[in-house]
Amino acid sequence: MPAPAPPGSLGRMTTHRAPKPVAGGRPVERAVTVGLALAAIAGLGWIVGMIYTLVRWPL
């Protein structure tokens, strides 16, 4: 086990670097974006359907 760093100094730094992002996005990111877009369209359609139902409801 290495000795602790003296006060006022940093310990050993790691050399690991995160991989650089792939240009053009990853397929998973595209799938998530498409899924969110479809969910937003479905939600908007549901809201419009509810408003239509309330407007056309027989009083």
GICOR-V409135 format. One record per backbone hydrogen bond with DSSP energy under -1.0 kcal/mol. NH is the residue of the N-H (numbers start at 1). CO is the residue of the C=O. If there is no record, write none. Layout:
# GICOR-V409135
nh/co
NH/CO
NH/CO
This chain:
# GICOR-V409135
nh/co
9/6
25/22
30/26
31/27
32/28
33/29
34/30
35/31
36/32
37/33
38/34
39/35
40/36
41/37
42/38
43/39
44/40
45/41
46/42
47/43
48/44
49/45
50/46
51/47
52/48
53/49
54/50
55/51
56/52
